Each structure stands twice: as structure tokens, then as C-alpha cells.
Amino acid sequence: MAQDAAPSSRPEVFVVSDGTGETAVASVRAAMSQFQTRWRLRTFAETRTASQLDRIMQLAKESGALVVFTLVDQGLARDARQVAGERGVPVVDLLGPLIWAVADHSGLAPQFRSGALHGMNAEALRRVEAVEFAVRHDDGANLHTLARADLVLTGVSRTSKTPLSMYLAHRGYKTGNVPLVPGMDLLKEVLDLDPRKVFGLVVSPATLLEVRRSRIRALGAPPYIDYADPETVSAELQRARRLFRERGFRIVDITNRAVEENAARILQLHESWHAEPGPEAPAPAGERPD
């Protein structure tokens, strides 16, 4: 038989799928890693017709390949087993037995939806794209594409803009952040955005003062520069609040709250952004007012 090839030849595996084939490829690679030999892999994705199966099985017969398939469509899976039997091609149905085992155990009826896992992969891809966006739009970078953001954070220095942006990005939201620089107007690219997707971050003066002083100590800079001067810090925060209210940005006070808590608050406001926006969102029950 063709599959009884000489020891020097490489084993060949055909992966056949009515989706992307990623599930089967990953499983085959895991199995083949247990064998100390070189081997070949061919993938036949988006296989949806009996004629495609017939052609693949003929190729498998000619090359002596093992066929591993993940065909969710039950009619197509039956065709694969039948054609393989007629051609003498060894096959492994990777997905079918597991689906039926789950159905028998749970009493649930499978949907037999081709590409269902691909939808999950699309969600993962969305998160990756969001993280890449956040990296490219950190600290006011690439303002020419900021309008593509789902969320934009702004605030004075050391108000956790970057950590929050990255956390929100890992949740799948394209997030940019732009610093509010003393003595400079907020950039036009931010002012032109729909104010409901811009969030102004504020913090208590005492907390910000301590964070900035810690930063100065870490950098070895002089301890009494304006950056960490109490009056300067207070004035920056007052100006920020005034600007955020004037522009209709949602104000989020990050004082003594973890990144996860602040992100949850931002997403809560974002999800209700169709409502009439106020100059400052009311604090949820139990939260300290600004």
C-alpha cells in the first residue's frame, strides 16, 4: 500500500476543513511532534463540495497521505468517510466524535455551524488590532488617525492614561491617549472628536503630587521643580476640570482606584453614550464625589 512507504520517506498528512483548518492543523502538529521524523502537511481549507473531497482523496491516495478532517457539515463528513473508504485512504474525523460525545453527555443539540470557531478567532484578532492601535496612539502620537479610536483619554501628566489605554485595548477597544500640557491648548484633533468618546481623567491634588514626586525621585531630578509644586499641580487639575466640562467630556476621577475599576467606569459611560451627556457624569452609588 502507498502508506507503507520506505522508512526514509516523509509521512504526509492532509488536513481537510470546511473552515480555516486551524483547529486540525494545530492538533496534527501536536501529534506529529511526538515522532522524531520530518513530515509534510497540506491544508485544504474551505472544502464545501463533494467534488472537492473527491479530488482531495484522489491526491491522498496517490501520495499515500493520511487525511485528517474537521468537517462540521455532517453530510460532507459522511461523504469524506465514504470516498476515503472507496479509495483506500486512511482518515481521521477529528471533530465529529467529540461533538457527538458532548451532545450525548449534555443532552444539547449541536448547531453544526461551519466556521463557528473562526468567529472566536475574529474576536481575538479584534483585541490584537486594538492593542496595536493603543501602542501607535500613546501619548499623543499619530493624531492624524485618532478619529478611528473607540475611546480617547486625556488628562494632565501622571493620570494613568497609558495603563488605562492598554487595559481597554486588551478588552477590544481601540484607545488613544493625549496629554494635557500646561500652557498649551488641547489639540484640535481631540477637540474635533465626538465629545462622548473622550474621557477626561482627574485625580486628587495630593495623590497626583505624591505620584509626581515619586517620579522625580526615580529620575534623580531636583525635588522642587514646578512639575511637583503643590500650587502648580492644583492649578493644572482645576484647568483640566474646567476644560473637560466646557467641552462636554466625561470626567473620570481615578483617585485610589485600580486600573480595572477605572476601566469599568469608562466602559459603563461609553455603553450609555447615546444618552444625553452631562458636563460631568454622576458617580455611581457608593462612590465618593469628586
C-alpha positions as CSV (number, residue, x, y, z in Angstrom):
1,M,0.0,0.0,0.0
2,A,1.1,3.6,-0.6
3,Q,1.1,4.4,3.0
4,D,3.6,1.6,3.7
5,A,6.4,3.8,2.4
6,A,10.1,3.3,2.9
7,P,11.4,4.5,6.3
8,S,13.4,7.2,4.5
9,S,10.3,8.9,3.1
10,R,8.4,11.6,5.0
11,P,4.9,10.9,6.3
12,E,2.4,13.1,4.7
13,V,-0.8,14.4,6.3
14,F,-3.7,16.2,4.5
15,V,-5.8,18.5,6.6
16,V,-9.3,19.0,5.2
17,S,-11.7,21.6,6.7
18,D,-14.9,23.4,5.7
19,G,-13.5,26.4,7.7
20,T,-9.9,27.7,8.1
21,G,-8.4,24.3,9.1
22,E,-6.6,25.9,12.0
23,T,-8.1,23.5,14.6
24,A,-6.9,20.4,12.7
25,V,-3.5,21.9,11.8
26,A,-2.8,22.6,15.5
27,S,-3.8,19.1,16.5
28,V,-1.8,17.4,13.8
29,R,1.3,19.4,14.7
30,A,0.9,18.4,18.3
31,A,0.6,14.7,17.3
32,M,3.5,14.8,14.9
33,S,5.7,16.4,17.5
34,Q,5.8,13.0,19.2
35,F,7.6,11.5,16.2
36,Q,11.3,12.1,15.5
37,T,10.9,12.5,11.8
38,R,10.4,15.1,9.1
39,W,6.9,15.1,7.6
40,R,4.8,17.0,5.2
41,L,1.5,18.8,5.8
42,R,-1.0,20.0,3.2
43,T,-4.1,22.0,4.1
44,F,-7.3,22.1,2.1
45,A,-9.4,24.8,3.7
46,E,-12.9,25.9,2.8
47,T,-13.8,22.5,1.4
48,R,-17.6,22.6,0.8
49,T,-18.4,20.2,-2.0
50,A,-18.3,16.5,-2.8
51,S,-16.3,17.2,-5.9
52,Q,-13.6,18.9,-3.8
53,L,-13.5,15.9,-1.5
54,D,-13.2,13.5,-4.4
55,R,-10.2,15.4,-5.8
56,I,-8.5,15.6,-2.4
57,M,-9.0,11.9,-1.7
58,Q,-7.5,11.0,-5.1
59,L,-4.4,13.1,-4.3
60,A,-4.2,11.5,-0.9
61,K,-4.3,8.0,-2.5
62,E,-1.6,9.0,-5.0
63,S,0.8,10.3,-2.3
64,G,-0.1,7.8,0.4
65,A,-1.2,10.5,2.8
66,L,-3.3,10.3,6.0
67,V,-6.3,12.6,5.8
68,V,-7.4,14.4,9.0
69,F,-10.6,16.3,8.6
70,T,-12.7,18.8,10.6
71,L,-15.9,18.9,8.6
72,V,-18.8,20.3,10.6
73,D,-21.3,19.7,7.9
74,Q,-22.5,16.1,8.6
75,G,-23.3,15.4,5.0
76,L,-19.9,16.4,3.9
77,A,-18.3,14.3,6.7
78,R,-20.2,11.2,5.6
79,D,-19.0,11.9,2.0
80,A,-15.4,12.1,3.3
81,R,-15.7,8.7,5.0
82,Q,-17.4,7.1,2.1
83,V,-14.9,8.4,-0.6
84,A,-11.9,7.6,1.6
85,G,-13.2,4.0,2.1
86,E,-13.7,3.6,-1.7
87,R,-10.2,4.9,-2.4
88,G,-8.5,3.0,0.5
89,V,-7.4,6.3,2.1
90,P,-6.9,6.3,5.9
91,V,-8.9,9.1,7.5
92,V,-9.4,10.6,11.0
93,D,-12.5,12.5,11.8
94,L,-11.1,14.9,14.4
95,L,-14.2,16.9,15.3
96,G,-17.3,14.7,14.7
97,P,-16.8,12.2,17.6
98,L,-16.1,14.9,20.1
99,I,-19.2,16.9,19.0
100,W,-21.4,13.9,19.5
101,A,-19.8,13.0,22.8
102,V,-20.6,16.4,24.1
103,A,-24.1,16.2,22.7
104,D,-24.7,12.8,24.4
105,H,-23.2,14.0,27.7
106,S,-25.1,17.3,27.9
107,G,-28.3,16.5,26.1
108,L,-27.8,19.6,23.9
109,A,-28.2,19.6,20.2
110,P,-25.2,20.7,18.2
111,Q,-25.7,23.5,15.6
112,F,-23.2,22.2,13.1
113,R,-22.2,25.7,12.1
114,S,-19.1,25.8,9.8
115,G,-16.6,28.5,10.9
116,A,-18.0,29.0,14.4
117,L,-14.5,28.9,15.9
118,H,-13.4,31.4,13.3
119,G,-15.8,33.9,14.9
120,M,-13.9,33.4,18.1
121,N,-10.6,34.0,16.3
122,A,-12.1,37.2,14.8
123,E,-12.7,38.4,18.4
124,A,-9.1,37.7,19.3
125,L,-7.9,39.5,16.2
126,R,-10.0,42.5,17.2
127,R,-8.2,42.6,20.5
128,V,-4.8,42.4,18.8
129,E,-5.8,45.3,16.5
130,A,-7.0,47.3,19.5
131,V,-3.7,46.8,21.3
132,E,-1.7,47.8,18.2
133,F,-3.8,50.9,17.9
134,A,-3.2,51.9,21.5
135,V,0.5,51.5,21.1
136,R,0.5,53.6,18.0
137,H,-1.7,56.3,19.6
138,D,0.0,56.5,23.0
139,D,0.9,59.9,24.5
140,G,-0.5,61.9,21.6
141,A,1.2,60.0,18.8
142,N,-0.3,59.6,15.3
143,L,-3.0,62.2,15.8
144,H,-4.0,62.0,12.1
145,T,-5.7,58.7,12.7
146,L,-7.0,59.4,16.2
147,A,-10.6,59.7,14.9
148,R,-10.6,55.9,14.3
149,A,-10.5,55.4,18.1
150,D,-13.4,54.0,20.1
151,L,-12.2,55.8,23.2
152,V,-9.8,58.7,23.8
153,L,-8.3,59.5,27.2
154,T,-6.9,62.9,28.1
155,G,-5.5,64.4,31.3
156,V,-2.6,66.0,32.9
157,S,0.7,64.2,33.3
158,R,0.7,61.0,35.5
159,T,-3.1,60.4,35.5
160,S,-2.7,56.7,34.3
161,K,-3.6,57.4,30.7
162,T,-1.2,54.8,29.2
163,P,-2.1,51.9,31.6
164,L,-5.8,52.6,31.1
165,S,-5.4,52.7,27.4
166,M,-3.6,49.4,27.3
167,Y,-6.1,47.7,29.6
168,L,-9.1,49.0,27.5
169,A,-7.3,47.8,24.3
170,H,-7.0,44.3,25.8
171,R,-10.7,44.4,26.2
172,G,-11.0,45.1,22.4
173,Y,-11.5,48.9,22.4
174,K,-9.2,51.0,20.2
175,T,-8.0,53.6,22.6
176,G,-5.8,56.6,22.1
177,N,-4.5,59.0,24.8
178,V,-3.4,62.6,24.6
179,P,-1.7,64.6,27.3
180,L,-3.0,67.9,28.5
181,V,0.1,70.1,28.6
182,P,0.4,73.1,30.8
183,G,0.2,76.4,28.9
184,M,-1.0,74.7,25.7
185,D,-4.5,74.3,24.2
186,L,-5.8,70.8,23.8
187,L,-5.0,69.7,20.3
188,K,-7.5,70.2,17.5
189,E,-7.6,66.5,16.7
190,V,-9.1,65.9,20.1
191,L,-11.4,68.9,20.1
192,D,-12.9,67.8,16.8
193,L,-13.9,64.4,18.1
194,D,-17.4,63.5,19.3
195,P,-17.1,64.6,23.0
196,R,-19.0,61.5,24.2
197,K,-16.0,59.2,23.3
198,V,-13.4,61.5,25.1
199,F,-12.8,60.9,28.8
200,G,-11.0,63.4,30.9
201,L,-9.0,61.8,33.7
202,V,-8.6,63.7,37.0
203,V,-7.2,62.8,40.4
204,S,-6.9,64.4,43.8
205,P,-4.1,67.0,44.1
206,A,-2.5,65.2,47.0
207,T,-2.4,61.9,45.1
208,L,-1.0,63.5,41.9
209,L,1.6,65.4,43.9
210,E,2.9,62.2,45.5
211,V,3.0,60.3,42.2
212,R,4.9,63.1,40.6
213,R,7.4,63.4,43.4
214,S,8.0,59.7,43.3
215,R,8.6,60.0,39.5
216,I,11.1,62.8,40.1
217,R,13.0,60.8,42.8
218,A,13.2,57.9,40.3
219,L,14.6,60.2,37.6
220,G,17.0,61.9,40.1
221,A,15.7,65.3,39.1
222,P,15.6,68.3,41.5
223,P,12.7,67.8,44.0
224,Y,11.1,71.3,43.9
225,I,10.5,71.9,40.2
226,D,7.1,73.2,39.1
227,Y,6.1,69.7,38.0
228,A,5.8,68.7,41.6
229,D,4.8,72.1,43.1
230,P,1.6,71.9,45.1
231,E,0.1,75.1,43.7
232,T,1.1,74.1,40.1
233,V,-0.5,70.7,40.5
234,S,-3.7,72.1,41.9
235,A,-3.9,74.7,39.1
236,E,-3.3,72.1,36.4
237,L,-6.2,70.0,37.7
238,Q,-8.5,72.9,38.0
239,R,-7.8,73.9,34.4
240,A,-8.3,70.3,33.3
241,R,-11.7,70.0,35.0
242,R,-12.8,73.4,33.6
243,L,-11.8,72.3,30.1
244,F,-13.5,68.9,30.3
245,R,-16.8,70.5,31.5
246,E,-16.7,73.1,28.8
247,R,-16.1,70.5,26.0
248,G,-18.6,68.0,27.4
249,F,-16.0,65.3,28.0
250,R,-16.9,62.6,30.5
251,I,-14.9,63.2,33.7
252,V,-13.5,60.1,35.5
253,D,-11.8,60.5,38.9
254,I,-9.1,57.8,39.2
255,T,-8.2,58.6,42.8
256,N,-7.5,55.5,44.9
257,R,-9.0,53.2,42.2
258,A,-7.4,50.3,40.4
259,V,-7.0,50.3,36.6
260,E,-9.7,47.7,36.4
261,E,-12.2,49.9,38.3
262,N,-11.5,52.9,36.2
263,A,-11.8,51.0,33.0
264,A,-15.1,49.6,34.1
265,R,-16.3,53.1,34.8
266,I,-15.2,54.3,31.4
267,L,-16.9,51.4,29.7
268,Q,-20.1,51.9,31.7
269,L,-20.2,55.5,30.4
270,H,-19.2,54.5,26.9
271,E,-22.0,52.0,26.7
272,S,-24.6,54.6,27.6
273,W,-23.2,57.3,25.4
274,H,-26.4,57.5,23.4
275,A,-28.0,59.2,26.4
276,E,-27.8,63.0,26.7
277,P,-24.3,63.7,28.0
278,G,-23.9,65.9,31.0
279,P,-20.9,68.1,31.8
280,E,-19.8,65.6,34.4
281,A,-21.1,62.1,34.8
282,P,-22.6,61.3,38.2
283,A,-20.7,59.0,40.4
284,P,-22.2,55.5,40.9
285,A,-23.8,54.7,44.2
286,G,-21.2,54.3,46.9
287,E,-18.6,56.3,45.2
288,R,-17.1,59.5,46.7
289,P,-18.0,62.6,44.7
290,D,-15.1,64.5,43.0
